[in-house]
């Protein structure tokens, strides 16, 4: 894929992923904030509004606030910028790898945007599991990052 064509594709994919993430967070805020947990499919899927200030399932809450802010905003922003630059300028990526990386960047940008407009917090609202085995509460951006990281890993092992 040529550089200009790749740039256009990457921008469109990133914008689509970012739009989907922000739309689902807007819906979650409107319908879930201040309400009790909603259960579906015999409690397999739960919707619960949470603002996560600690990054990755709240694990970064152990870090002091100023350090956490710099890591989760400037650190993540720098990684996203470098990833985007490499994606656009490196010809070695296959089309599927470009798509996966674009969606990973979209997910990262969605959570970074949340941190910037929500006082350091990211809106999370989905939990899945069976019985006592449950995931942490996550959002659309997290699902994009996880699924596309898996897809990228699989595509790297094939090539």
Helices and strands as residue ranges (DSSP letters): H 3-32, E 38-40, E 45-52, G 56-62, H 65-69, I 70-75, H 76-89, H 95-117, E 122-130, E 133-134, H 140-158
